[in-house]
Amino acid sequence: MKSKCLAVGIILLFVGISVNPITGSFNQSDDCYPIFKGTPGRNGWYISPLIVTFVYDSINVTDIQSWLNESWIPYDGPFNITEQGELPLFKWRYHDKRIGSEWINAQCYCPFLPDFEKPLLNVSIQRKGFFFWKKYIITANAQDNLSGMDYVECYFNGQLLGNISGAGPLYKWTLKPVPRRQTLTFKVVAYDCAGNSNGDEIIKPKYLLK
């Protein structure tokens, strides 16, 4: 039997859905094979759980089962794979009326790398010096254990102070001077390599107004 496996990535738009197919050649049957769907992120990662749907010969194929959580789960419709990172081999089996009661086993590598959790982020601000020598140190501790950190942005009163790329986990900016009476709003946004982000905002902290 001819071999193939289809993997389909979904990009959600404001209106409608755009489907971009990714096709790979795997050791499996035309009579019963899975289609994987997910929301593409960046750098080959996907930022949603994967949805698995089986395409099969409904006349001859019965009793489709997937190997999930160390057991065989009967297929009764599309289901989610909530594991993240590099996925193990996806395995399934089924019966074919033309063959009899023997299980037909198949497997393929899932071509997706899911990471749908935002980075961990903690922001602190420290004042140093006095009067004309006063400055503020903004420190972000940003971490991501799956796709890894890409870069972190820092804003002061809506204006970008700068961004720092790299694995982190510590990112620092220095701000000086700061007008005493203006509203102080600091915002830090961390991005992982998959495209997930997490932001933290500190508005008018009392100790900065001294």
C-alpha positions in Angstrom: 0.0 0.0 0.0 1.1 3.5 -0.8 2.6 5.4 2.2 1.8 8.9 3.3 1.0 11.2 6.3 -0.6 14.6 6.2 -0.1 17.3 8.7 -2.2 20.5 8.4 -1.4 23.8 10.1 -4.2 26.2 10.8 -3.7 30.0 10.9 -6.7 31.8 12.5 -7.5 35.0 10.8 -9.9 37.8 11.7 -12.4 36.5 9.2 -12.4 32.8 8.2 -9.6 30.2 8.5 -6.6 29.7 6.3 -5.3 26.1 6.1 -1.7 25.5 5.1 -1.0 21.8 4.5 2.4 20.3 5.3 2.8 16.9 3.8 5.4 14.3 4.8 6.1 10.8 3.7 5.7 8.3 6.6 5.3 4.5 7.0 1.6 4.3 7.1 -1.5 3.2 5.1 -3.8 5.1 2.8 -6.7 3.3 4.4 -6.3 5.0 7.8 -4.1 7.9 8.7 -4.2 11.0 11.0 -4.3 14.6 10.1 -2.8 17.0 12.7 -4.0 20.5 13.0 -2.6 23.4 15.1 -2.0 27.1 15.2 1.5 28.0 13.8 3.8 30.2 15.9 7.4 31.0 15.0 10.5 29.0 14.2 8.6 25.8 13.5 6.7 25.8 16.8 3.0 25.6 17.2 1.2 27.6 19.9 -1.9 25.5 20.5 -2.7 21.9 21.4 -2.8 19.7 18.4 -6.1 18.4 17.0 -6.0 14.9 15.6 -8.5 13.7 13.0 -8.4 10.3 11.2 -9.1 9.9 7.5 -10.1 6.3 6.8 -11.9 3.9 4.5 -15.3 4.0 6.3 -16.5 0.8 4.4 -13.6 -1.5 5.4 -11.8 0.2 8.4 -13.2 -0.2 11.9 -12.1 0.0 15.5 -9.5 2.7 15.2 -7.4 3.2 18.4 -4.7 5.7 19.3 -1.9 5.0 21.8 -2.2 7.8 24.3 -1.2 8.0 28.0 0.2 4.5 27.9 -3.1 2.9 26.7 -5.1 2.3 23.6 -7.9 4.8 23.3 -10.9 4.2 20.9 -11.3 6.9 18.2 -14.8 8.5 18.2 -14.0 11.8 16.7 -11.3 14.6 16.7 -9.3 14.9 19.9 -6.5 17.0 21.3 -2.9 16.2 22.1 -2.0 18.4 25.0 1.7 17.3 25.3 4.3 20.0 24.6 7.8 20.0 23.2 9.1 17.2 21.0 6.4 14.6 20.7 7.0 10.8 20.7 6.0 8.6 17.8 2.3 8.8 17.2 0.9 5.2 17.1 -2.5 3.9 16.0 -4.1 0.6 15.0 -7.3 -0.6 13.3 -9.2 -3.5 11.9 -9.7 -4.0 8.1 -12.7 -6.2 7.2 -10.8 -7.5 4.2 -8.1 -8.9 6.4 -10.0 -10.2 9.4 -9.5 -9.8 13.1 -5.8 -9.1 13.0 -4.8 -5.6 14.2 -3.0 -3.4 11.6 -0.4 -1.2 13.4 0.9 2.1 12.1 3.0 5.0 13.4 4.5 8.3 12.2 6.5 11.1 13.6 4.4 14.2 14.4 5.9 17.1 12.4 4.8 19.7 15.0 6.5 21.1 18.1 3.8 22.5 20.4 4.6 25.2 22.9 1.4 27.0 24.0 2.4 28.3 27.4 3.6 31.9 27.9 7.0 32.6 29.4 7.5 33.0 33.1 8.1 36.7 33.9 9.0 38.7 37.0 9.9 42.4 36.9 11.5 44.5 39.6 12.6 48.2 39.6 15.3 49.6 41.8 16.3 53.3 42.3 20.0 54.2 42.7 21.6 57.5 43.5 20.1 60.8 44.4 19.2 64.2 42.7 21.1 64.5 39.4 22.7 61.1 39.8 19.5 59.3 40.3 18.7 56.4 38.0 16.4 53.4 37.8 17.4 49.8 37.1 14.6 47.7 35.5 15.3 44.0 35.8 13.2 41.3 34.1 13.6 37.6 35.0 12.1 35.7 32.0 12.3 32.0 31.4 10.8 29.4 29.0 11.6 25.8 29.4 10.3 24.6 26.0 11.1 26.7 23.0 13.4 29.0 25.0 13.5 32.8 25.3 13.8 35.0 22.2 13.8 38.6 23.4 12.3 41.0 26.0 11.1 44.5 25.4 10.9 47.3 28.0 8.7 50.4 27.8 8.6 53.6 29.9 5.4 55.7 29.6 4.5 53.9 26.3 7.9 54.6 24.7 10.2 51.6 23.9 13.4 51.8 26.0 14.9 48.9 24.1 14.8 45.2 23.6 17.3 42.6 24.6 17.7 39.3 22.7 19.0 36.0 24.1 18.3 33.1 26.4 18.3 35.2 29.6 17.0 34.7 32.2 18.0 38.2 33.4 17.5 41.3 31.3 18.3 44.8 32.5 17.7 48.4 31.4 18.9 51.7 33.0 16.7 54.8 32.9 18.0 58.3 33.8 16.9 60.9 34.5 13.1 60.7 35.2 11.0 63.9 35.7 9.8 63.9 39.2 6.1 64.7 38.6 5.2 62.7 35.5 3.2 59.5 35.7 5.6 56.5 35.9 4.5 53.5 33.9 6.9 50.7 33.2 6.0 47.7 31.0 8.0 44.7 30.1 7.0 42.1 27.5 8.8 38.8 27.2 8.6 36.6 24.0 9.7 33.0 23.7 11.0 31.4 20.5 7.5 30.0 19.6 5.9 33.4 19.6 4.1 33.3 23.0 4.4 36.4 25.1 3.8 37.6 28.7 3.7 41.1 29.9 4.0 42.8 33.3 3.2 46.5 34.0 4.1 48.6 37.0 2.3 52.0 37.2 3.5 54.8 39.5 5.2 52.8 42.2 5.4 55.0 45.4 9.1 54.4 46.1 10.0 55.8 42.7 8.4 59.1 43.5 10.6 59.9 46.5 
